[in-house]
Amino acid sequence: MLRFADRIVLVTGSGEGIGRATALEFGREGATVVVCDRNEGTGAATAEDLRRAGSAKTIFIKADVSREDEVAALFDQIRSAFGRLDIAVNNAGIEGPVLPIEEQPTSNLDAILAVNIKGTFLCLREELRLMKPRGAGVIINLASIAAHVGFAGLSIYTASKHAIHGMTKAAALENARSGVRIASVSPGVVQTEMLNRFFGDDQDARNAIVGGVPLGRTCSADEIARGILFMASDDAALMVGQTLNLDGGWAFVKS
């Protein structure tokens, strides 16, 4: 039985990485997926792959979640196309350069917080406005192991993920009795393009981070996607405001 048959699911930042893997996994489980990304090429490619796999009603909507007007337009299109939203995965996020805090320009602060915090907030607000009148829905925010521990050189990214963790808990408490369940997932060291941007050609730094994972390896985007689907499913109905750490034990031993 397909767990998400007849469900309308939004995945932001679904042009690549965890977002793409999550969108495809929802499609395999019977969902109609709203693919959202600010990169038209990668977003449209994800949507096309979903349609080829049988998710005929899948649509792609280009939107930059840091822009309030584009987020409003995104949800107007969802209302027009489907009239409802059952599940939302607020995955869109950026990491910024690895630099000591004294070398971080203000432009990096503005860019990272605009996407990671403001973008999550804007989508969360619209999702609640769409779901609460129906008294049903699930919202999963993408946090990170950086929501629980510090990362040298990634002070702004770490701060943004701590903020998402806190926003999730507060929003979950506000809406616990509304029928809309809010929780988060905290991926660990995931083999994606973001990880490649973190380390570039520095194999020693990559080995040091991976070597610190108790499981002894990176996670795959597909593994994270399966965890997200669990959190969005009825099997996780009691998980309100909590985060699911999918990190091979990394945050547990570091905290």
Backbone as CSV, one residue per row, in Angstrom:
resi,resn,N_x,N_y,N_z,CA_x,CA_y,CA_z,C_x,C_y,C_z
1,MET,0.846,-1.204,0.000,0.000,0.000,0.000,0.875,1.244,0.000
2,LEU,0.532,2.204,-0.845,1.281,3.445,-0.928,0.870,4.384,0.198
3,ARG,1.846,4.771,1.034,1.533,5.554,2.236,0.985,6.943,1.940
4,PHE,1.349,7.514,0.784,0.983,8.904,0.526,0.116,9.063,-0.720
5,ALA,-0.626,8.015,-1.043,-1.563,8.095,-2.161,-2.564,9.207,-1.918
6,ASP,-2.820,10.004,-2.937,-3.792,11.102,-2.891,-3.360,12.259,-1.991
7,ARG,-2.114,12.287,-1.543,-1.617,13.413,-0.743,-0.933,14.435,-1.655
8,ILE,-1.155,15.700,-1.345,-0.465,16.799,-2.032,0.708,17.211,-1.157
9,VAL,1.917,17.139,-1.710,3.135,17.355,-0.935,3.987,18.435,-1.592
10,LEU,4.412,19.403,-0.798,5.349,20.433,-1.242,6.737,20.121,-0.694
11,VAL,7.741,20.161,-1.559,9.134,20.041,-1.127,9.900,21.233,-1.686
12,THR,10.361,22.127,-0.822,11.141,23.267,-1.289,12.602,22.843,-1.460
13,GLY,13.288,23.545,-2.348,14.678,23.210,-2.612,14.833,21.800,-3.161
14,SER,13.914,21.399,-4.034,13.899,20.005,-4.484,14.560,19.802,-5.841
15,GLY,15.420,20.736,-6.221,16.148,20.581,-7.474,17.353,19.674,-7.366
16,GLU,17.880,19.501,-6.153,19.064,18.664,-5.976,19.122,18.146,-4.551
17,GLY,20.057,17.259,-4.284,20.360,16.816,-2.932,19.211,16.160,-2.209
18,ILE,19.092,16.487,-0.930,18.061,15.891,-0.078,16.668,16.237,-0.594
19,GLY,16.475,17.461,-1.059,15.158,17.865,-1.552,14.720,17.043,-2.746
20,ARG,15.617,16.838,-3.683,15.296,16.026,-4.858,14.995,14.584,-4.445
21,ALA,15.847,14.005,-3.604,15.633,12.626,-3.154,14.298,12.484,-2.439
22,THR,13.931,13.500,-1.649,12.669,13.465,-0.916,11.479,13.548,-1.859
23,ALA,11.549,14.447,-2.826,10.465,14.567,-3.807,10.254,13.255,-4.550
24,LEU,11.347,12.635,-4.994,11.241,11.375,-5.736,10.689,10.262,-4.854
25,GLU,11.080,10.237,-3.594,10.588,9.196,-2.679,9.091,9.367,-2.418
26,PHE,8.638,10.603,-2.245,7.196,10.840,-2.088,6.451,10.387,-3.341
27,GLY,7.018,10.657,-4.506,6.393,10.212,-5.740,6.259,8.706,-5.802
28,ARG,7.301,8.001,-5.380,7.251,6.538,-5.377,6.196,6.009,-4.421
29,GLU,5.886,6.816,-3.398,4.892,6.406,-2.400,3.495,6.924,-2.738
30,GLY,3.300,7.412,-3.967,1.969,7.743,-4.447,1.545,9.185,-4.341
31,ALA,2.403,10.065,-3.816,2.021,11.465,-3.626,2.046,12.241,-4.932
32,THR,1.237,13.296,-4.974,1.376,14.332,-5.989,2.299,15.388,-5.406
33,VAL,3.401,15.644,-6.077,4.452,16.483,-5.507,4.495,17.850,-6.184
34,VAL,4.537,18.881,-5.353,4.826,20.230,-5.835,6.329,20.437,-5.667
35,VAL,7.045,20.435,-6.763,8.491,20.652,-6.750,8.736,22.156,-6.766
36,CYS,9.556,22.621,-5.839,9.845,24.059,-5.753,11.351,24.260,-5.639
37,ASP,11.881,25.133,-6.470,13.303,25.460,-6.412,13.493,26.807,-7.095
38,ARG,14.537,27.527,-6.716,14.808,28.797,-7.395,15.610,28.589,-8.670
39,ASN,16.143,27.373,-8.850,16.854,27.014,-10.067,15.882,26.306,-10.997
40,GLU,15.501,26.979,-12.075,14.484,26.434,-12.958,14.926,25.138,-13.630
41,GLY,16.194,25.051,-13.989,16.679,23.864,-14.680,16.603,22.614,-13.830
42,THR,17.150,22.667,-12.619,17.166,21.481,-11.764,15.772,21.158,-11.228
43,GLY,14.996,22.201,-10.915,13.641,21.963,-10.427,12.756,21.307,-11.469
44,ALA,12.817,21.826,-12.683,12.015,21.243,-13.767,12.443,19.814,-14.051
45,ALA,13.744,19.518,-13.909,14.233,18.165,-14.142,13.679,17.194,-13.104
46,THR,13.618,17.608,-11.850,13.029,16.755,-10.816,11.571,16.471,-11.120
47,ALA,10.831,17.512,-11.489,9.410,17.335,-11.806,9.221,16.396,-12.987
48,GLU,10.063,16.532,-13.996,9.961,15.658,-15.168,10.248,14.205,-14.789
49,ASP,11.236,13.993,-13.939,11.536,12.629,-13.494,10.355,12.036,-12.722
50,LEU,9.688,12.846,-11.928,8.504,12.375,-11.204,7.384,12.002,-12.153
51,ARG,7.157,12.846,-13.150,6.093,12.548,-14.116,6.397,11.271,-14.897
52,ARG,7.654,11.101,-15.275,8.033,9.886,-15.999,7.836,8.641,-15.145
53,ALA,7.980,8.808,-13.819,7.813,7.678,-12.899,6.351,7.411,-12.559
54,GLY,5.443,8.251,-13.072,4.021,7.996,-12.866,3.272,9.006,-12.032
55,SER,3.968,10.034,-11.507,3.293,11.080,-10.718,2.798,12.159,-11.688
56,ALA,1.702,11.838,-12.373,1.252,12.632,-13.516,0.870,14.067,-13.146
57,LYS,0.370,14.286,-11.939,-0.098,15.611,-11.548,0.993,16.492,-10.944
58,THR,2.184,15.970,-10.853,3.302,16.745,-10.319,3.486,18.046,-11.088
59,ILE,3.783,19.114,-10.362,4.072,20.392,-11.003,5.358,20.982,-10.436
60,PHE,6.007,21.813,-11.219,7.160,22.569,-10.758,6.788,24.029,-10.669
61,ILE,7.123,24.657,-9.546,6.914,26.090,-9.364,8.241,26.725,-8.977
62,LYS,8.717,27.609,-9.810,9.972,28.308,-9.520,9.720,29.373,-8.463
63,ALA,10.489,29.323,-7.376,10.335,30.325,-6.327,11.596,30.394,-5.489
64,ASP,11.949,31.611,-5.119,13.025,31.872,-4.165,12.347,32.085,-2.813
65,VAL,12.564,31.159,-1.874,11.814,31.219,-0.609,12.204,32.408,0.250
66,SER,13.291,33.084,-0.080,13.675,34.270,0.692,12.885,35.506,0.290
67,ARG,12.102,35.402,-0.795,11.325,36.537,-1.301,9.844,36.339,-0.952
68,GLU,9.318,37.274,-0.179,7.939,37.145,0.289,6.947,37.101,-0.869
69,ASP,7.190,37.887,-1.914,6.260,37.898,-3.042,6.264,36.563,-3.782
70,GLU,7.430,35.957,-3.910,7.505,34.677,-4.610,6.903,33.546,-3.782
71,VAL,7.049,33.602,-2.476,6.412,32.600,-1.616,4.891,32.738,-1.691
72,ALA,4.396,33.966,-1.667,2.954,34.178,-1.796,2.439,33.631,-3.119
73,ALA,3.185,33.869,-4.200,2.781,33.362,-5.510,2.819,31.837,-5.554
74,LEU,3.817,31.244,-4.898,3.916,29.785,-4.814,2.643,29.190,-4.218
75,PHE,2.191,29.759,-3.111,1.018,29.190,-2.442,-0.281,29.545,-3.153
76,ASP,-0.305,30.664,-3.846,-1.465,30.961,-4.697,-1.606,29.895,-5.785
77,GLN,-0.481,29.488,-6.348,-0.523,28.458,-7.395,-0.920,27.097,-6.832
78,ILE,-0.484,26.801,-5.616,-0.890,25.540,-4.986,-2.397,25.537,-4.744
79,ARG,-2.911,26.654,-4.246,-4.369,26.744,-4.029,-5.130,26.579,-5.332
80,SER,-4.634,27.235,-6.371,-5.312,27.184,-7.656,-5.283,25.784,-8.255
81,ALA,-4.145,25.104,-8.131,-3.984,23.790,-8.755,-4.656,22.678,-7.982
82,PHE,-4.613,22.756,-6.629,-5.050,21.620,-5.815,-6.081,21.956,-4.739
83,GLY,-6.140,23.213,-4.339,-7.096,23.613,-3.315,-6.718,23.224,-1.907
84,ARG,-5.590,22.536,-1.750,-5.173,22.115,-0.413,-3.702,21.732,-0.441
85,LEU,-3.132,21.525,0.743,-1.777,21.011,0.894,-1.776,20.095,2.101
86,ASP,-1.335,18.856,1.923,-1.371,17.873,3.004,-0.058,17.789,3.772
87,ILE,1.059,17.905,3.062,2.382,17.763,3.675,3.312,18.790,3.059
88,ALA,4.133,19.411,3.896,5.147,20.350,3.407,6.490,19.992,4.016
89,VAL,7.517,20.003,3.188,8.888,19.783,3.640,9.679,21.035,3.312
90,ASN,10.030,21.786,4.329,10.769,23.031,4.153,12.263,22.716,4.159
91,ASN,12.754,22.378,2.974,14.114,21.883,2.823,15.089,22.931,2.297
92,ALA,14.610,23.947,1.595,15.501,24.907,0.945,16.465,25.533,1.945
93,GLY,17.733,25.522,1.597,18.729,26.103,2.488,20.061,26.247,1.773
94,ILE,20.893,27.154,2.280,22.236,27.348,1.742,23.224,27.350,2.895
95,GLU,24.505,27.104,2.562,25.509,26.946,3.623,26.480,28.115,3.734
96,GLY,26.807,28.741,2.622,27.788,29.820,2.653,29.211,29.294,2.754
97,PRO,30.204,30.182,2.637,31.602,29.767,2.664,32.069,29.407,4.065
98,VAL,33.077,28.532,4.124,33.695,28.151,5.397,34.767,29.179,5.721
99,LEU,34.478,30.028,6.724,35.393,31.102,7.113,35.298,31.350,8.605
100,PRO,36.384,31.785,9.247,36.280,32.229,10.638,35.309,33.399,10.742
101,ILE,34.669,33.550,11.878,33.617,34.554,12.009,34.137,35.961,11.743
102,GLU,35.402,36.244,12.097,35.928,37.595,11.882,36.176,37.886,10.408
103,GLU,36.144,36.857,9.573,36.332,37.055,8.135,35.026,36.962,7.355
104,GLN,33.930,36.712,8.056,32.645,36.572,7.375,32.094,37.963,7.038
105,PRO,31.870,38.254,5.763,31.255,39.538,5.411,29.775,39.542,5.768
106,THR,29.244,40.712,5.986,27.829,40.845,6.327,26.940,40.293,5.222
107,SER,27.428,40.335,3.994,26.623,39.816,2.885,26.345,38.324,3.046
108,ASN,27.293,37.565,3.621,27.054,36.144,3.882,25.971,35.961,4.937
109,LEU,26.016,36.775,5.981,24.989,36.727,7.024,23.620,36.983,6.414
110,ASP,23.511,38.039,5.621,22.220,38.396,5.033,21.698,37.284,4.128
111,ALA,22.577,36.711,3.308,22.139,35.694,2.344,21.693,34.412,3.042
112,ILE,22.473,33.933,3.999,22.158,32.664,4.661,20.908,32.785,5.512
113,LEU,20.804,33.852,6.279,19.616,34.014,7.125,18.362,34.246,6.290
114,ALA,18.528,34.913,5.139,17.364,35.166,4.280,16.757,33.872,3.772
115,VAL,17.588,32.923,3.373,17.067,31.653,2.858,16.694,30.710,3.999
116,ASN,17.618,30.490,4.915,17.421,29.439,5.914,16.384,29.795,6.971
117,ILE,16.425,31.019,7.472,15.473,31.396,8.528,14.239,32.081,7.939
118,LYS,14.457,33.171,7.201,13.308,33.880,6.639,12.536,32.979,5.685
119,GLY,13.235,32.225,4.847,12.558,31.344,3.902,11.717,30.285,4.588
120,THR,12.277,29.675,5.630,11.502,28.688,6.393,10.299,29.338,7.046
121,PHE,10.493,30.517,7.623,9.384,31.234,8.260,8.279,31.567,7.266
122,LEU,8.654,32.122,6.109,7.639,32.519,5.140,6.829,31.326,4.656
123,CYS,7.511,30.210,4.390,6.795,29.009,3.940,5.941,28.428,5.054
124,LEU,6.486,28.367,6.244,5.740,27.838,7.384,4.467,28.639,7.616
125,ARG,4.572,29.943,7.525,3.393,30.800,7.728,2.311,30.518,6.692
126,GLU,2.704,30.414,5.431,1.723,30.143,4.381,1.157,28.731,4.486
127,GLU,1.987,27.781,4.873,1.514,26.408,5.040,0.452,26.317,6.126
128,LEU,0.688,27.016,7.211,-0.294,27.012,8.304,-1.598,27.687,7.869
129,ARG,-1.492,28.750,7.122,-2.699,29.430,6.638,-3.514,28.536,5.709
130,LEU,-2.850,27.636,5.020,-3.531,26.735,4.100,-4.056,25.485,4.807
131,MET,-3.306,25.003,5.788,-3.666,23.742,6.448,-4.646,23.906,7.617
132,LYS,-4.479,24.946,8.406,-5.268,25.048,9.644,-6.778,25.121,9.418
133,PRO,-7.271,25.818,8.398,-8.718,25.819,8.189,-9.294,24.423,7.935
134,ARG,-8.482,23.512,7.413,-8.918,22.136,7.181,-8.704,21.257,8.403
135,GLY,-7.914,21.743,9.358,-7.650,20.974,10.573,-6.790,19.754,10.335
136,ALA,-5.888,19.819,9.331,-5.051,18.669,9.029,-3.821,19.104,8.256
137,GLY,-2.723,18.419,8.502,-1.500,18.679,7.744,-0.273,18.313,8.549
138,VAL,0.834,18.133,7.841,2.122,17.846,8.460,3.166,18.756,7.822
139,ILE,3.988,19.368,8.665,5.071,20.227,8.195,6.379,19.711,8.789
140,ILE,7.330,19.435,7.919,8.650,18.982,8.351,9.685,20.025,7.936
141,ASN,10.378,20.581,8.912,11.455,21.523,8.637,12.793,20.784,8.635
142,LEU,13.686,21.196,7.740,15.020,20.597,7.692,15.959,21.391,8.588
143,ALA,16.334,20.772,9.693,17.344,21.348,10.572,18.695,20.770,10.148
144,SER,19.485,20.295,11.086,20.808,19.764,10.772,21.439,19.331,12.085
145,ILE,22.491,18.513,11.997,23.265,18.311,13.218,23.865,19.633,13.680
146,ALA,23.973,20.599,12.759,24.437,21.942,13.131,23.405,22.690,13.963
147,ALA,22.213,22.122,14.139,21.223,22.693,15.065,21.497,22.281,16.495
148,HIS,22.432,21.357,16.690,22.663,20.783,18.023,24.086,20.959,18.518
149,VAL,25.022,21.140,17.587,26.427,21.318,17.955,27.004,22.460,17.129
150,GLY,28.208,22.878,17.460,28.861,23.940,16.713,29.758,23.393,15.616
151,PHE,29.941,24.194,14.557,30.847,23.840,13.475,31.793,25.005,13.226
152,ALA,33.071,24.800,13.478,34.055,25.855,13.226,34.041,26.232,11.754
153,GLY,34.020,27.531,11.490,34.006,28.033,10.127,32.625,28.180,9.532
154,LEU,31.613,27.693,10.237,30.236,27.752,9.734,29.319,28.383,10.779
155,SER,29.770,29.488,11.348,29.018,30.119,12.441,27.629,30.567,12.004
156,ILE,27.506,31.133,10.803,26.211,31.661,10.361,25.271,30.509,10.031
157,TYR,25.765,29.531,9.289,24.946,28.347,8.975,24.495,27.655,10.260
158,THR,25.406,27.487,11.211,25.073,26.843,12.480,23.997,27.625,13.221
159,ALA,24.139,28.944,13.257,23.133,29.786,13.912,21.775,29.639,13.237
160,SER,21.782,29.578,11.915,20.510,29.471,11.188,19.813,28.148,11.484
161,LYS,20.572,27.070,11.615,19.960,25.777,11.886,19.499,25.669,13.336
162,HIS,20.213,26.302,14.270,19.708,26.403,15.639,18.362,27.137,15.640
163,ALA,18.255,28.190,14.826,17.013,28.966,14.763,15.866,28.120,14.212
164,ILE,16.128,27.312,13.189,15.076,26.452,12.640,14.607,25.446,13.683
165,HIS,15.542,24.906,14.433,15.194,23.968,15.506,14.264,24.640,16.515
166,GLY,14.608,25.858,16.923,13.771,26.576,17.882,12.431,26.980,17.301
167,MET,12.415,27.438,16.045,11.167,27.813,15.394,10.224,26.622,15.296
168,THR,10.780,25.462,14.996,9.970,24.253,14.890,9.291,23.938,16.212
169,LYS,10.045,24.005,17.298,9.473,23.684,18.610,8.366,24.661,18.994
170,ALA,8.602,25.953,18.751,7.589,26.950,19.099,6.336,26.792,18.247
171,ALA,6.512,26.631,16.947,5.362,26.481,16.054,4.588,25.205,16.356
172,ALA,5.307,24.146,16.705,4.638,22.883,17.031,3.748,23.029,18.260
173,LEU,4.229,23.756,19.261,3.424,23.979,20.464,2.201,24.836,20.157
174,GLU,2.385,25.850,19.338,1.266,26.723,18.976,0.156,25.953,18.262
175,ASN,0.527,24.931,17.513,-0.426,24.282,16.618,-0.736,22.831,16.967
176,ALA,-0.284,22.386,18.127,-0.424,20.975,18.479,-1.872,20.502,18.460
177,ARG,-2.808,21.370,18.798,-4.214,20.962,18.850,-5.014,21.418,17.635
178,SER,-4.307,21.936,16.646,-4.989,22.454,15.455,-5.225,21.385,14.394
179,GLY,-4.573,20.235,14.570,-4.605,19.207,13.534,-3.412,19.257,12.618
180,VAL,-2.567,20.286,12.766,-1.351,20.406,11.963,-0.159,20.041,12.843
181,ARG,0.566,19.026,12.433,1.717,18.543,13.197,3.003,19.068,12.577
182,ILE,3.873,19.601,13.423,5.128,20.198,12.963,6.289,19.518,13.680
183,ALA,7.283,19.126,12.917,8.476,18.485,13.475,9.649,18.793,12.549
184,SER,10.803,18.214,12.830,11.968,18.481,11.991,12.823,17.229,11.842
185,VAL,13.723,17.299,10.884,14.712,16.252,10.650,16.080,16.913,10.642
186,SER,17.037,16.285,11.299,18.393,16.828,11.377,19.375,15.884,10.690
187,PRO,19.665,16.131,9.411,20.639,15.289,8.715,22.050,15.509,9.238
188,GLY,22.861,14.476,9.089,24.268,14.581,9.452,25.127,14.909,8.249
189,VAL,26.221,14.197,8.111,27.157,14.427,7.004,26.627,13.657,5.800
190,VAL,26.000,14.384,4.874,25.291,13.768,3.748,26.079,13.990,2.465
191,GLN,26.198,12.947,1.672,26.951,13.028,0.429,26.112,13.739,-0.639
192,THR,26.225,15.054,-0.680,25.497,15.885,-1.635,26.445,16.936,-2.192
193,GLU,25.931,17.738,-3.124,26.730,18.838,-3.665,27.084,19.847,-2.579
194,MET,26.208,20.009,-1.578,26.520,20.925,-0.478,27.771,20.461,0.253
195,LEU,27.883,19.161,0.493,29.076,18.635,1.159,30.323,18.890,0.307
196,ASN,30.183,18.713,-0.992,31.313,18.985,-1.876,31.722,20.451,-1.822
197,ARG,30.726,21.337,-1.702,31.054,22.764,-1.584,31.743,23.057,-0.251
198,PHE,31.334,22.364,0.805,31.973,22.551,2.108,33.471,22.302,2.028
199,PHE,33.857,21.184,1.432,35.231,20.723,1.521,36.052,20.974,0.266
200,GLY,35.401,21.131,-0.888,36.149,21.312,-2.113,37.141,20.180,-2.306
201,ASP,38.422,20.543,-2.514,39.468,19.548,-2.742,40.211,19.167,-1.462
202,ASP,39.715,19.638,-0.311,40.410,19.371,0.951,40.024,17.987,1.469
203,GLN,40.714,16.981,0.983,40.388,15.605,1.344,40.678,15.326,2.816
204,ASP,41.697,15.979,3.372,42.009,15.776,4.790,40.864,16.240,5.677
205,ALA,40.276,17.404,5.350,39.145,17.910,6.138,37.940,16.988,6.000
206,ARG,37.696,16.516,4.790,36.589,15.587,4.561,36.789,14.304,5.377
207,ASN,38.004,13.764,5.339,38.279,12.526,6.070,38.127,12.724,7.576
208,ALA,38.520,13.913,8.062,38.419,14.190,9.494,36.964,14.211,9.950
209,ILE,36.099,14.838,9.159,34.685,14.898,9.514,34.045,13.513,9.429
210,VAL,34.281,12.824,8.331,33.688,11.495,8.158,34.229,10.534,9.207
211,GLY,35.512,10.689,9.545,36.102,9.831,10.566,35.494,10.024,11.942
212,GLY,34.885,11.193,12.160,34.244,11.454,13.440,32.837,10.918,13.558
213,VAL,32.297,10.388,12.467,30.951,9.803,12.499,31.060,8.397,13.072
214,PRO,30.378,8.103,14.188,30.485,6.769,14.778,30.185,5.637,13.806
215,LEU,29.258,5.877,12.872,28.927,4.855,11.885,30.057,4.640,10.880
216,GLY,30.956,5.628,10.779,32.127,5.474,9.929,31.921,5.815,8.467
217,ARG,30.812,6.485,8.145,30.554,6.825,6.745,29.606,8.008,6.672
218,THR,29.499,8.574,5.479,28.501,9.609,5.248,27.124,8.971,5.095
219,CYS,26.096,9.810,5.152,24.732,9.383,4.861,24.450,9.664,3.383
220,SER,23.503,8.952,2.828,23.072,9.262,1.463,21.808,10.119,1.520
221,ALA,21.567,10.865,0.454,20.353,11.682,0.388,19.113,10.803,0.453
222,ASP,19.171,9.611,-0.127,18.028,8.705,-0.094,17.714,8.253,1.329
223,GLU,18.753,8.032,2.135,18.524,7.637,3.529,17.817,8.757,4.296
224,ILE,18.234,9.988,4.049,17.579,11.121,4.716,16.140,11.242,4.236
225,ALA,15.923,11.056,2.944,14.572,11.148,2.389,13.640,10.139,3.049
226,ARG,14.110,8.927,3.246,13.256,7.914,3.880,12.909,8.302,5.310
227,GLY,13.854,8.942,6.006,13.560,9.430,7.347,12.528,10.549,7.340
228,ILE,12.614,11.431,6.348,11.635,12.513,6.217,10.250,11.936,5.969
229,LEU,10.156,10.931,5.111,8.849,10.327,4.843,8.285,9.664,6.087
230,PHE,9.142,9.043,6.880,8.648,8.491,8.144,8.069,9.587,9.019
231,MET,8.797,10.708,9.154,8.312,11.800,10.007,7.024,12.403,9.484
232,ALA,6.803,12.336,8.179,5.579,12.881,7.583,4.423,11.900,7.631
233,SER,4.714,10.652,7.985,3.691,9.606,7.935,2.895,9.523,9.227
234,ASP,1.801,8.782,9.179,0.983,8.561,10.367,1.731,7.783,11.443
235,ASP,2.785,7.060,11.062,3.568,6.309,12.043,4.274,7.230,13.031
236,ALA,4.461,8.480,12.665,5.142,9.448,13.534,4.162,10.440,14.146
237,ALA,2.899,10.039,14.284,1.844,10.957,14.725,2.103,11.564,16.097
238,LEU,2.880,10.902,16.942,3.148,11.420,18.284,4.398,12.284,18.346
239,MET,5.069,12.454,17.226,6.297,13.247,17.211,5.952,14.692,16.868
240,VAL,5.776,15.477,17.886,5.346,16.876,17.776,6.467,17.768,18.309
241,GLY,7.013,18.605,17.437,8.074,19.510,17.854,9.429,18.853,18.018
242,GLN,9.500,17.571,17.762,10.758,16.848,17.926,11.560,16.855,16.637
243,THR,12.847,16.538,16.774,13.679,16.371,15.591,14.185,14.946,15.524
244,LEU,14.252,14.415,14.340,14.793,13.085,14.099,16.223,13.251,13.606
245,ASN,17.194,12.848,14.431,18.596,12.944,14.051,18.967,11.772,13.149
246,LEU,19.391,12.082,11.935,19.820,11.068,10.976,21.271,11.348,10.628
247,ASP,22.150,10.967,11.529,23.539,11.421,11.438,24.567,10.347,11.772
248,GLY,24.147,9.097,11.874,25.100,8.044,12.189,25.696,8.155,13.577
249,GLY,25.011,8.891,14.483,25.477,9.033,15.863,26.361,10.231,16.117
250,TRP,26.587,11.060,15.081,27.553,12.144,15.187,27.201,13.155,16.284
251,ALA,25.984,13.686,16.228,25.598,14.723,17.200,25.534,14.164,18.606
252,PHE,25.158,12.901,18.726,25.028,12.274,20.051,26.383,12.258,20.780
253,VAL,27.425,11.882,20.070,28.726,11.778,20.738,29.406,13.139,20.900
254,LYS,28.997,14.116,20.075,29.615,15.436,20.151,28.951,16.348,21.155
255,SER,27.682,16.070,21.498,26.952,16.986,22.382,27.276,16.737,23.848
